Amino acid sequence: MGEHMKVVILCGGYGMRIRDVSELKPKPMIEVGGMPILWHIMKTYARYGFKEFVLCLGHHGHVIKEFFYNYEMLSNDFTIELGTKEMEVHPRHDEHGWKVTLVDTGRDAMTGARIKRVEKYLDGDRFMLTYGDAVTDMNIANLLEYHKKHGKVGTVTGVCPPSRYGELIIEDSQVASFREKPAADNNYINGGYFVMEKEFLNYLSDEDSCVLERKPLEQLAGKNNLNVYQHTGFWQCMDTYRDYAYLNELWNKNEALWKQW
Protein backbone atom coordinates (compact mmCIF):
# COMPACT_ATOMS: atom_id res chain seq x y z
CA MET A 1 0.00 0.00 0.00
CA GLY A 2 1.04 3.64 0.41
CA GLU A 3 4.64 4.64 1.05
CA HIS A 4 5.37 6.87 4.03
CA MET A 5 3.99 10.25 2.98
CA LYS A 6 2.09 12.95 4.80
CA VAL A 7 -1.21 14.20 3.38
CA VAL A 8 -1.70 17.95 3.84
CA ILE A 9 -5.33 19.09 3.69
CA LEU A 10 -6.33 22.75 3.51
CA CYS A 11 -9.15 23.30 6.00
CA GLY A 12 -9.05 27.02 6.75
CA GLY A 13 -11.43 28.69 4.29
CA TYR A 14 -14.58 30.59 5.18
CA GLY A 15 -16.99 28.84 2.79
CA MET A 16 -18.77 32.10 1.95
CA ARG A 17 -20.82 30.58 -0.89
CA ILE A 18 -22.28 27.88 1.35
CA ARG A 19 -22.96 29.87 4.51
CA ASP A 20 -26.46 28.37 4.83
CA VAL A 21 -24.87 25.23 6.27
CA SER A 22 -21.39 26.42 7.26
CA GLU A 23 -21.84 29.61 9.27
CA LEU A 24 -20.84 27.95 12.56
CA LYS A 25 -18.36 25.44 11.17
CA PRO A 26 -15.57 25.35 8.57
CA LYS A 27 -16.56 24.03 5.16
CA PRO A 28 -14.59 20.74 5.55
CA MET A 29 -16.89 19.89 8.48
CA ILE A 30 -20.10 20.09 6.45
CA GLU A 31 -21.61 16.62 6.52
CA VAL A 32 -22.24 14.19 3.71
CA GLY A 33 -24.10 11.11 4.87
CA GLY A 34 -23.67 12.11 8.51
CA MET A 35 -19.88 12.56 8.39
CA PRO A 36 -17.79 15.64 7.47
CA ILE A 37 -16.65 15.84 3.85
CA LEU A 38 -13.13 16.07 5.31
CA TRP A 39 -13.58 12.55 6.71
CA HIS A 40 -14.61 11.27 3.26
CA ILE A 41 -11.44 12.75 1.73
CA MET A 42 -9.28 11.17 4.43
CA LYS A 43 -11.00 7.80 3.91
CA THR A 44 -10.02 7.96 0.22
CA TYR A 45 -6.35 8.48 1.06
CA ALA A 46 -6.43 5.84 3.80
CA ARG A 47 -7.86 3.35 1.29
CA TYR A 48 -4.47 3.52 -0.47
CA GLY A 49 -2.44 3.34 2.73
CA PHE A 50 -1.87 7.06 3.33
CA LYS A 51 -2.93 7.53 6.94
CA GLU A 52 -0.78 10.40 8.21
CA PHE A 53 -2.57 13.70 7.87
CA VAL A 54 -1.63 17.31 8.53
CA LEU A 55 -4.69 19.55 8.68
CA CYS A 56 -4.21 23.29 8.06
CA LEU A 57 -6.80 24.93 10.31
CA GLY A 58 -8.20 28.45 10.18
CA HIS A 59 -11.79 29.66 10.36
CA HIS A 60 -13.57 27.81 13.20
CA GLY A 61 -10.60 25.45 13.47
CA HIS A 62 -11.66 24.51 16.99
CA VAL A 63 -14.59 22.58 15.49
CA ILE A 64 -12.17 20.27 13.67
CA LYS A 65 -10.01 19.91 16.77
CA GLU A 66 -13.03 18.95 18.87
CA PHE A 67 -14.15 16.42 16.27
CA PHE A 68 -10.87 14.50 16.33
CA TYR A 69 -10.27 14.96 20.06
CA ASN A 70 -13.61 13.28 20.75
CA TYR A 71 -13.46 10.86 17.81
CA GLU A 72 -12.92 7.66 19.80
CA MET A 73 -15.76 8.46 22.17
CA LEU A 74 -18.20 9.50 19.45
CA SER A 75 -17.34 6.76 16.95
CA ASN A 76 -17.22 3.75 19.27
CA ASP A 77 -19.54 2.12 21.75
CA PHE A 78 -18.36 1.97 25.34
CA THR A 79 -19.38 0.77 28.79
CA ILE A 80 -18.76 3.13 31.70
CA GLU A 81 -19.09 2.37 35.40
CA LEU A 82 -20.40 5.50 37.08
CA GLY A 83 -18.61 6.57 40.23
CA THR A 84 -15.34 5.13 38.94
CA LYS A 85 -12.91 5.88 36.14
CA GLU A 86 -13.50 2.47 34.57
CA MET A 87 -14.51 2.53 30.91
CA GLU A 88 -14.46 -0.28 28.37
CA VAL A 89 -14.35 0.74 24.71
CA HIS A 90 -16.06 -1.45 22.11
CA PRO A 91 -14.38 -0.55 18.76
CA ARG A 92 -16.77 0.17 15.93
CA HIS A 93 -14.87 2.28 13.41
CA ASP A 94 -12.23 1.37 10.80
CA GLU A 95 -9.95 4.38 11.16
CA HIS A 96 -7.26 2.49 13.06
CA GLY A 97 -3.74 3.77 12.47
CA TRP A 98 -4.73 7.27 11.41
CA LYS A 99 -2.30 9.89 12.71
CA VAL A 100 -3.80 13.37 12.50
CA THR A 101 -1.79 16.53 13.18
CA LEU A 102 -4.00 19.60 13.59
CA VAL A 103 -2.23 22.92 13.05
CA ASP A 104 -3.61 26.43 13.55
CA THR A 105 -2.32 28.22 10.45
CA GLY A 106 -4.11 31.53 11.06
CA ARG A 107 -7.61 32.84 10.60
CA ASP A 108 -6.99 34.94 7.49
CA ALA A 109 -3.98 33.25 5.87
CA MET A 110 -4.15 32.30 2.21
CA THR A 111 -3.56 28.76 0.96
CA GLY A 112 0.17 29.07 0.27
CA ALA A 113 0.90 30.53 3.69
CA ARG A 114 -1.02 27.73 5.39
CA ILE A 115 1.10 25.09 3.68
CA LYS A 116 4.33 26.90 4.54
CA ARG A 117 3.31 27.04 8.19
CA VAL A 118 3.07 23.25 8.47
CA GLU A 119 6.51 22.68 6.93
CA LYS A 120 8.02 21.48 10.21
CA TYR A 121 5.53 18.60 10.29
CA LEU A 122 6.52 17.33 6.85
CA ASP A 123 9.26 14.74 6.69
CA GLY A 124 10.26 12.58 3.75
CA ASP A 125 11.01 13.63 0.19
CA ARG A 126 7.47 14.44 -0.93
CA PHE A 127 3.93 14.96 0.33
CA MET A 128 0.33 14.84 -0.82
CA LEU A 129 -1.78 18.01 -0.81
CA THR A 130 -5.45 18.70 -1.39
CA TYR A 131 -8.41 20.89 -0.49
CA GLY A 132 -10.85 19.95 2.23
CA ASP A 133 -13.97 20.26 0.10
CA ALA A 134 -13.76 17.87 -2.89
CA VAL A 135 -14.27 14.12 -3.22
CA THR A 136 -13.20 11.82 -6.04
CA ASP A 137 -13.07 8.19 -7.14
CA MET A 138 -9.47 8.63 -8.29
CA ASN A 139 -6.88 5.93 -7.67
CA ILE A 140 -4.37 7.70 -5.42
CA ALA A 141 -1.72 5.02 -6.02
CA ASN A 142 -1.89 5.66 -9.77
CA LEU A 143 -1.56 9.40 -9.17
CA LEU A 144 1.61 8.86 -7.16
CA GLU A 145 3.12 6.53 -9.75
CA TYR A 146 2.39 9.08 -12.48
CA HIS A 147 4.12 11.77 -10.44
CA LYS A 148 7.22 9.68 -9.82
CA LYS A 149 7.39 8.56 -13.45
CA HIS A 150 7.47 12.10 -14.82
CA GLY A 151 9.97 13.46 -12.32
CA LYS A 152 8.56 16.96 -11.88
CA VAL A 153 8.48 18.98 -8.65
CA GLY A 154 4.68 18.99 -8.64
CA THR A 155 1.68 17.18 -10.06
CA VAL A 156 -1.84 18.60 -9.96
CA THR A 157 -4.96 16.64 -10.76
CA GLY A 158 -6.92 18.13 -13.65
CA VAL A 159 -10.64 17.43 -13.78
CA CYS A 160 -13.49 18.23 -16.19
CA PRO A 161 -16.57 18.69 -14.01
CA PRO A 162 -19.99 18.80 -15.68
CA SER A 163 -21.29 22.24 -16.53
CA ARG A 164 -23.81 23.68 -14.08
CA TYR A 165 -26.12 24.38 -17.02
CA GLY A 166 -27.66 22.45 -19.87
CA GLU A 167 -26.35 23.13 -23.37
CA LEU A 168 -28.54 24.12 -26.30
CA ILE A 169 -27.45 22.98 -29.77
CA ILE A 170 -28.88 25.63 -32.11
CA GLU A 171 -29.39 25.42 -35.86
CA ASP A 172 -31.15 28.19 -37.81
CA SER A 173 -32.54 29.77 -34.63
CA GLN A 174 -34.08 26.44 -33.62
CA VAL A 175 -33.02 24.12 -30.82
CA ALA A 176 -31.66 21.08 -32.65
CA SER A 177 -30.82 19.19 -29.47
CA PHE A 178 -30.35 19.66 -25.76
CA ARG A 179 -27.56 18.24 -23.61
CA GLU A 180 -28.13 18.25 -19.87
CA LYS A 181 -25.03 19.52 -18.06
CA PRO A 182 -22.32 18.15 -20.37
CA ALA A 183 -18.71 17.90 -19.27
CA ALA A 184 -16.62 20.80 -20.48
CA ASP A 185 -14.70 19.58 -23.50
CA ASN A 186 -10.99 19.46 -22.63
CA ASN A 187 -11.55 22.33 -20.20
CA TYR A 188 -9.58 21.03 -17.24
CA ILE A 189 -9.60 22.83 -13.91
CA ASN A 190 -7.50 22.49 -10.77
CA GLY A 191 -9.03 19.56 -8.89
CA GLY A 192 -6.55 19.55 -6.01
CA TYR A 193 -5.09 16.14 -5.15
CA PHE A 194 -1.51 17.28 -5.67
CA VAL A 195 1.73 15.39 -5.19
CA MET A 196 4.64 17.69 -4.32
CA GLU A 197 8.33 17.18 -3.87
CA LYS A 198 9.43 18.79 -0.63
CA GLU A 199 11.44 21.42 -2.51
CA PHE A 200 8.13 23.00 -3.51
CA LEU A 201 8.03 24.51 -0.03
CA ASN A 202 10.79 26.87 -1.20
CA TYR A 203 8.27 28.48 -3.56
CA LEU A 204 6.05 29.47 -0.62
CA SER A 205 6.23 32.15 2.07
CA ASP A 206 4.46 32.35 5.41
CA GLU A 207 3.09 35.81 4.63
CA ASP A 208 -0.71 35.76 4.96
CA SER A 209 -1.02 36.94 1.35
CA CYS A 210 0.75 33.92 -0.19
CA VAL A 211 -1.79 32.21 -2.45
CA LEU A 212 -0.86 28.70 -3.61
CA GLU A 213 -2.69 29.02 -6.91
CA ARG A 214 -0.97 32.26 -7.95
CA LYS A 215 2.75 32.95 -7.77
CA PRO A 216 3.94 29.55 -6.40
CA LEU A 217 2.13 27.37 -8.94
CA GLU A 218 2.64 29.91 -11.72
CA GLN A 219 6.39 29.90 -11.09
CA LEU A 220 6.45 26.13 -10.98
CA ALA A 221 4.59 25.93 -14.28
CA GLY A 222 6.85 28.60 -15.80
CA LYS A 223 9.86 26.42 -15.02
CA ASN A 224 8.18 23.41 -16.68
CA ASN A 225 8.06 21.69 -13.31
CA LEU A 226 4.31 21.19 -12.86
CA ASN A 227 2.65 18.16 -14.41
CA VAL A 228 -1.06 17.42 -14.68
CA TYR A 229 -2.71 14.09 -13.97
CA GLN A 230 -5.87 14.07 -16.07
CA HIS A 231 -8.68 12.42 -14.15
CA THR A 232 -11.81 11.67 -16.18
CA GLY A 233 -13.75 9.89 -13.46
CA PHE A 234 -15.87 11.28 -10.65
CA TRP A 235 -14.89 14.52 -8.92
CA GLN A 236 -17.14 16.92 -7.08
CA CYS A 237 -16.43 19.89 -4.86
CA MET A 238 -18.76 21.42 -2.29
CA ASP A 239 -18.86 25.11 -3.13
CA THR A 240 -22.57 25.82 -2.91
CA TYR A 241 -25.71 24.57 -1.23
CA ARG A 242 -26.59 22.86 -4.50
CA ASP A 243 -23.33 20.87 -4.30
CA TYR A 244 -24.10 19.96 -0.69
CA ALA A 245 -27.56 18.68 -1.61
CA TYR A 246 -26.21 16.78 -4.64
CA LEU A 247 -23.50 14.95 -2.67
CA ASN A 248 -25.95 13.97 0.04
CA GLU A 249 -28.43 12.79 -2.58
CA LEU A 250 -25.77 10.53 -4.12
CA TRP A 251 -24.87 9.15 -0.70
CA ASN A 252 -28.49 8.48 0.26
CA LYS A 253 -29.08 6.67 -3.05
CA ASN A 254 -25.96 4.51 -2.57
CA GLU A 255 -24.51 6.18 -5.67
CA ALA A 256 -21.51 7.80 -3.96
CA LEU A 257 -18.85 6.96 -6.54
CA TRP A 258 -16.09 8.31 -4.30
CA LYS A 259 -16.82 5.67 -1.62
CA GLN A 260 -13.92 3.27 -2.25
CA TRP A 261 -13.73 1.88 1.28
Secondary structure, DSSP 8 states (H G I E B T S, - for coil): ---S-EEEEEE----GGGHHHHTTS-GGG-EETTEEHHHHHHHHHHHTT--EEEEEE-TTHHHHHHHHHTHHHHHSEEEE-TTSS-EEEE---S-TT-EEEEEE--SS--HHHHHHTTGGG--SSEEEEEETTEEE---HHHHHHHHHHHT-SEEEEEE--B-SS-EEEEETTEEEEEESS-B-TT--EE---EEEEGGGGGG---STT--TTTHHHHHHHHTT-EEEEEE-S-EEE--SHHHHHHHHHHHHTT--TT---
